Amino acid sequence: MKNFKVITLGCKCNQYESDSIAMQLRNKGYQYSETEPDIVIVNTCTVTARAGMQSRQEIRKELKKNPFAKIIVTGCHAQTEPEEIRKINDNIIIVSQDKKNLIPEFTHKDSFEDSIIKTVCSDTQFRFMPSPDEASKTRAYLKIQDGCNAFCSYCIIPYARGRSRSMEFSRVIEELMELNENGYKEVVLTGIHIGCYGKDLKEKTDFTSLVRYLAKNSTKFPRLRISSIEPDEITDEIIEIASSDSVLCPHFHIPFQSGDDYILEKMKRPYSRKFLYDLTMKIKNKISDASIGADILLGFPGESDEYFENTFSLLKDLPVSYLHVFPFSPRKNTPAAKFKNQINGKITKKRCEITRNLSDLKKDEFYKSQSGRIKNVLIENQRDKTSGFLKGFTENYVSVLLEEDDSLKNRITKVRLSFNEQTKTMKSELY
């Protein structure tokens, strides 16, 4: 019997794919081992230069720790920079995106058929990968869409993942029902550009139609969370469904990227600063407790102090709950890598620091606003390492600690929230 190990970098789509590969290998009789793997699978990321560097570091680390293991490398960095990976070691098996779903079938071979990697993914099919079949984790991810058609000027992902393609509508329903039967209490719907869901299918549909169906049949499914969705694809109906205490959690993670109209245009983002303001206020006016997170990309070529201040002031004025802040990273073959007026790295680093400090303040404000409220918390299977308390998330994405016994694990429990300003934690008690 062989042992295996999976290392995942990057997004929730990668996490879903890694979980699926691990589950399939277990079903074939393989055992998971952190310390003595015969096979190591590294699922890489390339969204930033740092992510690519971290991917290569993980590969080198595993080669050193497990010199006799078979190393299989896949994911976005493997797709766009295969030669960089080959430089590390000639014996690494590199698997392209369109073959990733076949990894469980070929772990016993030395190489993959047709394993020559093109640096641009041209896959046109949605590659189904089965969902985990047991609730070893509290929440599951379900990838319902892959690829992206947007081609924002800074982004390598359309080249790494290919064009948008979707899981069949009926298959999504089947997978969600099966996850519910297998004991999962929450599923995160994920995709590279989830708002494009269904547009490529023969029987045309869209993401709003899927959410509408899930809401109407909510008793058949776990509670659902959207991983990330573009601002111009959050419809009024999706907001209405999230407000109705139905299957959809009132939590929106939105890639703003910038709050300046000039920079948004240079990024090829199809909305304005005013649109972001109006959308955020629309959500909060409809769902006062909604958690709204935003991705922010700073240091984009041509981002003057004035343009940065436009972004910062917008974020300061808006009732966002947290920010994910990234420095611009020139990605090879993207238009923005060749733009003039590249920003000094020290300036970008300082802007990121200032904006992350704002994120901390926004999170504290949001948590304070939730103190004293009654919420439904999904208790996770792993306790908090620092306090030893049970931990979980409310439907509106508040991280909660609870001093109770293990019988509450993997259950949705009603609690009263209490924010501790000194420790910046949300303690709670059963309600």
N, C-alpha and C positions, 0 to 999 in steps of 0.2 A: 504494500500500500504506500502511495506517495503522498508527501506533504506539499502544501502550496501556501503562498502568501500573496496578497494583493495590496498594492500601494496606490492610493488615489490622490491626484492633485486636481485643483480646479473646481468646476461647477457641479451643481446637483445632477446634471445629466451624466457626468462622469461617475458620480457616486452611485447612481442607479445602475449604470452599466457594470460597474465593479461588483456591486451587490449581486447582480444577476449572474455574472461569471462565477463568483464564489459559490453561490447556491447550486449552480449546475455541476460544478466540480465536486461539491459534497455529495450530490446525488449520484455521481459516478464512483463514489467510494474514496475520493481523496480526503485528506484531513488538513485542516488549517493549522499552520504552525508559524509563529513569529520568529522562532529561534533556529529551526532546522528544516527550512523548506527545500524541497527538490526542485520546485518551480517557483519563480518570482515573476509576477505580472505587474508592470508599472504602467498605470493609466495616466498619461501626461497631459499637461496644460500648456498653452502658448499665448494666452490672452495678453500677457505683458512679457517684456524681456526677463523680468524677475521670475515669472512663472516658468519660462523655458529653462532658465538657469537652475531653478530649484528641481525641475524634472531631471536634468542631467546630474545634479548632485545626488539625488536619490538613486539613480542608476549606478553611479560610481560607488556609493555607500553599500549597495547590495552586492556588487561584484566583489568588494573587499570582504564583507561579512560572510558571503556565501559563494566562494570561488568555484564550487562544483555544481551549483544550481543552474538550471536552464533559465535564462533571463529573457522574458518576452516583454517587449515595449510597444505600447499602442497609444492611441489618443491624439490630440491635436498637435502636440509638438513632434510626435513621431511622423505625422502626416506632412507637416510643412517643412521640417528640418531633418529628414532622415540621415543626411550625410553627417550632420553634427553628432548624431547618435552613433553612427558607424565608426566615427573617429574614436569613440570611447573604447570600443571593443568589437572586433570583427565577428565574434560569436553571438552577439545579441541578435535575437529574432525580432524583426520589426514588422508589425502588423498594421496594415492600413485601416482606415475607418470602415470601409465597406466589407472588411473581413473580421472586424472586432467581434461580431456575434458568433463567429466560428471558433473562437479560441478554446472553448471547452471541448470541442471535437478533435482538436489537433495538438493538444498538449503533449501527446506521446510521440509526435514527429519532430524531426530536427529542423524542418522549415515548412513554410506555408506554400501551397500552390499559388502561382501568380503573385509572389510576394514582392515584386518590384514596385516600389512606392512612387506614385506621382506626387509632386509637392502641392497639387491642387486636388481636392476631393471632387470627383465628378459623379458621385453616386446619385442615382435618381430614385432609389427605392427606400422605403422606411424599413430598416432592419429590426425586426421584432426580437426583443430579448425578454424572456419570461421574468415576471416579478418574483421576489423572494417568497418562499412558500410557508414560512413560519415566522411568528412575531418575535424573533430574537432581538429586534430593535423595536422601539416604541412606535415610530412612524415609518412609513414606507414612502419611497419616491416612485412615481410612475411617469416615465418619459413617453409623452403622447405625440411629440413633434420633434423633428431634427432639422438642422440646417437653417440658413437664413438668406433671404433675397435682398436685404436692405443695402448692403455694401456701404456702410458708413465709412467715411474717408480714413478713419484711424484703425479700423477693425480687420483683423486677420481671420476671424471665425468663419465667414462665408467660404474662404479658401480652404480652411481646415475641416469644415463640416459639410460643405456642399449646399445645394439649393434646398429650399423648404420642402419637407415631405412629412406626411402625417400617418399615425396609426388609424386603422379603420375604426369608424364610430362604434360599431358593434363590439369590436375587440376591446376598446377602452372600457365599455360597460362591463364586459365579461371580466376583465382584469380587476376592476374596482370591486365587483361583487365577490370575486375570489379572495382578494385581500381582506375584505370584510369578514368572510367566512374563516380566514386563517388567523383572525384575532387582532388585526391592526385596527387601532382606534382613530388614526389620522393618516391621510395620504397627501403628499405634496405633489400636485400636478406640475410637471416640469417639461421644459423644451428649450431649444435655443432661441426661438422666436415664436412663443406660444400663441400670440395673437394671430398668427398666420394659420393656425390649426384648421384643417379641413378644406382649404382652398384648392389643394392639389388632388383631392379625392374625386373619383368618378361620380359618386353621388355627392354633389357639392354641399358643404355645410360650413359652419364657422365656430369659433370658440364660444361665442355667446349662446349659440344654439345648444352646444354641449352642456354648458353650465345650466341653462334653462331646464334641460332634460334631467340633469342630476338633482336639481332643486325639487323638481316635481316628484321625483322618486327617491327622496332623501333617506327613507328608512332602509333602503337596500345597500347603502354605502357608508363608509366611515366619514368622519368630518373631513373636509377638503380645504387645502390651502394652495394658493397660486404661488409658485416660486418667484417669478418675475414677469412683468407684463409691460409692454411699451405704453407710454402715456396716451397716445392717440388710438389705442386699441382697448381702452377701458370704457366700455359702453355704459350708458345710463342704466341699462337693464342689469348688467353685472353689479353695479353699485347697489341697485335696488335689492337684488337677491342677497348680497352680502349684508344688507341692513335688516333682513327679515328674520334673523335668528334661525336660518335654515342650515343646509349642509355646508355652505361656503363661509369660511372664517373671514371676519372683517379686518383683513390684513393685506395691504397692497405694498409690494416692493416694486418701485418704478425707476427705471434708468433715465433720470433727468439728463445726466452727463454735463450739462452746463445751464447757467441761467442768464446767459447773454445772447442776444439775437444774432450778432455777427458771428460768434463762435459756433452757435448751433447751425448756422447756415454753412460755415466752412466744414463742420463735421458731417454735413448732409443729414441732419436730423430734421424730420418733417413737421416741426411745431415751433412755437415761439415761447418766449419768457411769459407772456400774458396767458398763453394756453396752460402752461404748467401751474401758474398761480390759480387760474380759474378752476382747473381740474382738482387741485388739492383742496380748495375751499368747498367745492361741490361735494367731494367725498366727506369732509368733516362736517359740513352742514347737514348731510343726510345721515351720517354715522358718527356721532360725537366721540365715541370711544375707539374709532378705527385707528389702527397703527399704520402709519405711512412711512416707509423707508425709501431712500433714494440713493442711486449710484451717482457719483460725481467724479468726473475726469478733469484733472487740473494740469496746467502747464501745456495745454494744446498750443501748437504753433500760432503765434500772433496774439496770444492772450496777454494783453497789456494789463497794467495795474487797474485801469478803469474797468476792463472787461471782467477781471477777477472780482472786483468789488461789486459788479452787477450780479454775479452769481452768488457771492457771499451774502449780500443784502437780501436777495430773494429767499435764500434758505433761512436767514435770520427771521424774516417776516412770516414765513409759512409755519403752520403747525405740523411739521414733520416730526417723526418720533426718533429717528436715527438716520445716520448717513454712512454709506460705504464709500470711502474716498480713495481714489487711485491716481497715481502720477501718470501723465501721458508717457507712452513708451513707443518709439518709432518701430513699426513692424514692417519688415521687408516686403516689398511689392504692394504696399498700401499707399494711396496718394499722399496721405499726411506725412509720411516718412520723408517726402521730397519737398514739403512746403518750406517756404522761407520763414524767417523769424522764429526759429526754434528757441525755446525758452531755456535759460540756464537752469541746470539741475538743482542748484542751491535755492533758487527762487521757487521752483516747483515744490521742493521739499518743505519750505517754509509755509507756502500756501496750503499744502496738505495738512501740516501740523495745526495751523490756525483753524482749518475747517473740521478736523477731527476733534479739536477742543469744543467747537460749536456743537458737534454731534453729541458729545458727552453731556453738555448742558441741555440739549433737546431731549435726550433720553431721560435725564433726571426730571425734567418738567413733565414729560409724559407719565413717568412712573408716579410722580406726586399726584397727578390728576386722577390716577386709578386707585390710589390709596383709599381704603374704606369700602370699595365696591365689591359686589358679589360676582364671581366669575367661575367659569368651568375650566379646570386645569387638567390636562392630560399628564398624569404622573409617569415619569420615565422609569425604565428598568434599572438604570444606574443611578446611585446616589451622588450628590454633590461631593466632590473630593475634599473641598476645604472644610465644610461644616459637618459633613456626614448626614445632612438632612435629605429627605426626598426632594426631587426637583422636577419641574415641568414647565409647560407654557400654557397660558390662557389662550382662548380663541383669538384674542387680539394681540397675541405675541408678546405678552409680558412674562419674563422669566421669574419663576416663583420657587421659593423654598418652603418646605412643609415638614414639621417635626412630628412624624407619625410612623407607624410600622409598615413592613413590606407588603402587607395585604392590599395596599392601595396601588401598587405598581401596575402599570399598563391599564389603568382605569381613569375615566374622566370623572373628576370629583369637584363638587361645588365648594368654593372657599371664599372667605373674606380676606381681601388684600390689605397689607399694612407695610408701607414703605419706610425703611430705616435710612434716614439721611446720612447718618454717620458711616454706615457700611455700604451704602448705595445698593442695598439688596431689598427685594420684596419678600418679606416673610408673610405667611398666611396661616389661617386656622380653618378647620372644617366648619362649614356652615350648615 
